[in-house]
Amino acid sequence: MKLVKVINNPEAAKLISDPMRRAILNLLRRKALTEAELAESLGLTDGTVNYHLRLLRKIGFLDIARTEVEGHGIMQKFYAPTAYLYLPDVEHLPKEVARYYYPINIERIRGVLSAGEDSGLRSSLDGRDVDRLGEEMAEELVNVGKRYEETDVNQGEGEELANTIYKEALKGLGRPKRIGS
């Protein structure tokens, strides 16, 4: 799988904004699972998981990693994501799609701010500062992530490189923006 997929397509970005689809991709980046295994892990019905899997496959975010024929003759499909990280390029998405990511961006930057001394950012910021930093972090993640789009990782691996991307993005916060970038 690829380490990073930057999402510019509004339909794909909207589909991936769903928390359950993100949870499915998160589970699958560790190891290939069947629809039934996903349903059990997430406490959902097989039908609900099937619905989400079909949508994720349609937009190219999932592949069938392998198939196995069980003793009773039923073919089991094991799903795997096509990328370890999916990063929506909210700056270039329509506002009606980008808005789905505002809460995610805020929670992400709050996580960074809670690290305090490691981030070099003050934790006594007001709400506007947190909003701005959340948007800036999302932009920096995309900028850094683009450099890793051709990097391949094996399923169950990639967390160290994902952390590298986040660290590089964090270093880019507060830098003056270049014209035309």
LUMMITI-353459 format. One record per residue (C-alpha): residue in one letter; chain; x, y, z. Coordinates in steps of 0.25 Angstrom, whole numbers, padded with zeros to 4 digits. Each point is the difference from the previous one (the first is absolute). Layout:
% LUMMITI-353459
{a, A, {X, Y, Z}}
...
***
This chain:
% LUMMITI-353459
{m, A, {0000, 0000, 0000}}
{k, A, {0004, 0014, -0001}}
{l, A, {0004, 0008, 0012}}
{v, A, {-0008, 0012, -0004}}
{k, A, {-0012, 0004, -0009}}
{v, A, {-0003, 0014, 0000}}
{i, A, {-0015, 0002, -0003}}
{n, A, {-0004, 0011, -0010}}
{n, A, {-0013, -0006, -0005}}
{p, A, {-0012, 0006, 0007}}
{e, A, {-0008, -0013, 0000}}
{a, A, {0011, -0008, 0005}}
{a, A, {0003, 0010, 0011}}
{k, A, {-0015, 0000, 0004}}
{l, A, {0000, -0015, 0001}}
{i, A, {0012, -0001, 0008}}
{s, A, {-0004, 0011, 0010}}
{d, A, {-0010, -0011, 0006}}
{p, A, {0006, -0005, 0014}}
{m, A, {-0004, -0014, -0003}}
{r, A, {0007, -0001, -0013}}
{r, A, {0012, 0006, 0006}}
{a, A, {-0001, -0010, 0011}}
{i, A, {-0001, -0011, -0010}}
{l, A, {0013, 0005, -0008}}
{n, A, {0007, 0001, 0014}}
{l, A, {-0003, -0014, 0003}}
{l, A, {0004, -0005, -0014}}
{r, A, {0013, 0007, 0000}}
{r, A, {0005, -0009, 0011}}
{k, A, {-0005, -0013, -0007}}
{a, A, {-0009, -0005, -0011}}
{l, A, {-0014, -0004, 0006}}
{t, A, {-0013, -0006, -0005}}
{e, A, {-0013, 0007, 0000}}
{a, A, {-0004, -0009, 0012}}
{e, A, {0012, 0003, 0008}}
{l, A, {-0002, 0015, -0003}}
{a, A, {-0014, -0001, 0005}}
{e, A, {0004, -0007, 0012}}
{s, A, {0011, 0010, 0003}}
{l, A, {-0009, 0012, -0002}}
{g, A, {-0013, -0005, 0006}}
{l, A, {-0007, 0002, -0013}}
{t, A, {-0008, -0009, -0009}}
{d, A, {0006, -0007, -0012}}
{g, A, {-0010, 0008, -0009}}
{t, A, {0005, 0013, 0006}}
{v, A, {0015, -0004, -0002}}
{n, A, {-0003, -0005, -0014}}
{y, A, {-0006, 0014, -0003}}
{h, A, {0012, 0007, 0005}}
{l, A, {0010, -0010, -0007}}
{r, A, {-0008, 0002, -0013}}
{l, A, {0002, 0015, 0001}}
{l, A, {0014, 0000, 0003}}
{r, A, {0003, -0010, -0011}}
{k, A, {-0007, 0009, -0010}}
{i, A, {0009, 0012, 0003}}
{g, A, {0012, -0009, 0000}}
{f, A, {0004, 0000, 0014}}
{l, A, {-0001, -0015, 0002}}
{d, A, {0005, -0012, -0007}}
{i, A, {-0003, -0015, 0002}}
{a, A, {0013, -0005, 0006}}
{r, A, {-0003, -0014, -0001}}
{t, A, {-0011, -0010, -0001}}
{e, A, {-0002, -0014, 0007}}
{v, A, {-0010, -0011, -0002}}
{e, A, {-0005, -0004, 0014}}
{g, A, {-0004, -0015, 0002}}
{h, A, {-0015, 0002, -0003}}
{g, A, {0004, 0006, -0014}}
{i, A, {-0002, 0015, 0003}}
{m, A, {0010, 0009, -0006}}
{q, A, {0006, 0010, 0011}}
{k, A, {0005, 0013, -0005}}
{f, A, {0011, 0007, 0009}}
{y, A, {0001, 0015, -0002}}
{a, A, {0012, 0009, 0001}}
{p, A, {0001, 0015, -0002}}
{t, A, {0007, 0006, -0012}}
{a, A, {0007, 0010, 0009}}
{y, A, {0005, 0001, 0014}}
{l, A, {-0004, 0015, 0002}}
{y, A, {-0011, 0007, -0008}}
{l, A, {0002, 0015, 0001}}
{p, A, {-0011, 0009, -0005}}
{d, A, {0005, 0013, -0007}}
{v, A, {-0011, 0009, 0007}}
{e, A, {0006, 0012, -0006}}
{h, A, {-0003, -0004, -0014}}
{l, A, {-0014, -0007, 0003}}
{p, A, {-0013, 0007, -0001}}
{k, A, {-0004, 0006, 0013}}
{e, A, {-0012, -0009, 0001}}
{v, A, {0009, -0012, 0001}}
{a, A, {0012, 0007, 0007}}
{r, A, {-0009, 0003, 0012}}
{y, A, {-0001, -0015, 0004}}
{y, A, {0014, 0001, 0003}}
{y, A, {0000, 0012, 0009}}
{p, A, {-0003, -0008, 0013}}
{i, A, {0011, -0010, -0004}}
{n, A, {0010, 0011, -0002}}
{i, A, {-0003, 0006, 0013}}
{e, A, {0001, -0013, 0008}}
{r, A, {0013, -0003, -0007}}
{i, A, {0006, 0013, 0004}}
{r, A, {-0005, -0001, 0014}}
{g, A, {0007, -0014, 0001}}
{v, A, {0013, 0007, -0005}}
{l, A, {-0002, 0012, 0010}}
{s, A, {-0002, -0010, 0011}}
{a, A, {0014, -0005, -0003}}
{g, A, {0004, 0014, 0005}}
{e, A, {0015, 0000, 0001}}
{d, A, {0003, -0009, -0011}}
{s, A, {-0008, 0009, -0010}}
{g, A, {0006, 0013, 0004}}
{l, A, {-0014, 0006, -0001}}
{r, A, {-0007, 0007, 0012}}
{s, A, {-0012, -0007, 0005}}
{s, A, {-0007, 0013, 0005}}
{l, A, {-0005, 0003, -0014}}
{d, A, {-0014, 0005, -0002}}
{g, A, {-0010, -0006, -0009}}
{r, A, {0003, 0008, -0012}}
{d, A, {0015, -0004, 0001}}
{v, A, {-0004, -0015, 0002}}
{d, A, {-0009, 0001, -0013}}
{r, A, {0011, 0007, -0008}}
{l, A, {0011, -0010, 0005}}
{g, A, {-0010, -0012, -0004}}
{e, A, {-0001, 0005, -0014}}
{e, A, {0015, 0003, -0001}}
{m, A, {0003, -0014, 0005}}
{a, A, {-0009, -0006, -0010}}
{e, A, {0006, 0008, -0011}}
{e, A, {0014, -0004, 0005}}
{l, A, {-0003, -0015, 0000}}
{v, A, {-0005, 0001, -0014}}
{n, A, {0013, 0007, -0004}}
{v, A, {0009, -0010, 0007}}
{g, A, {-0009, -0012, -0004}}
{k, A, {0002, 0004, -0015}}
{r, A, {0015, -0003, 0001}}
{y, A, {-0004, -0015, 0005}}
{e, A, {-0011, -0003, -0009}}
{e, A, {0009, -0010, -0008}}
{t, A, {0005, -0007, 0012}}
{d, A, {-0004, -0014, 0002}}
{v, A, {-0003, -0007, 0014}}
{n, A, {-0004, -0013, 0003}}
{q, A, {-0013, -0003, 0007}}
{g, A, {0002, 0001, 0015}}
{e, A, {0012, 0010, -0002}}
{g, A, {0001, 0014, -0002}}
{e, A, {-0003, 0007, 0014}}
{e, A, {0014, 0004, 0001}}
{l, A, {0000, 0007, -0014}}
{a, A, {-0014, 0006, 0004}}
{n, A, {0006, 0006, 0012}}
{t, A, {0011, 0006, -0008}}
{i, A, {-0010, 0007, -0009}}
{y, A, {-0007, 0005, 0012}}
{k, A, {0013, 0005, 0006}}
{e, A, {0004, 0007, -0013}}
{a, A, {-0013, 0007, -0001}}
{l, A, {0001, 0004, 0014}}
{k, A, {0013, 0007, -0003}}
{g, A, {-0007, 0007, -0011}}
{l, A, {-0010, 0007, 0009}}
{g, A, {0002, 0015, 0001}}
{r, A, {0009, 0001, -0012}}
{p, A, {-0003, 0011, -0010}}
{k, A, {-0008, -0005, -0012}}
{r, A, {0007, 0001, -0013}}
{i, A, {-0007, 0007, -0011}}
{g, A, {-0005, -0010, -0010}}
{s, A, {0001, -0013, 0008}}
***
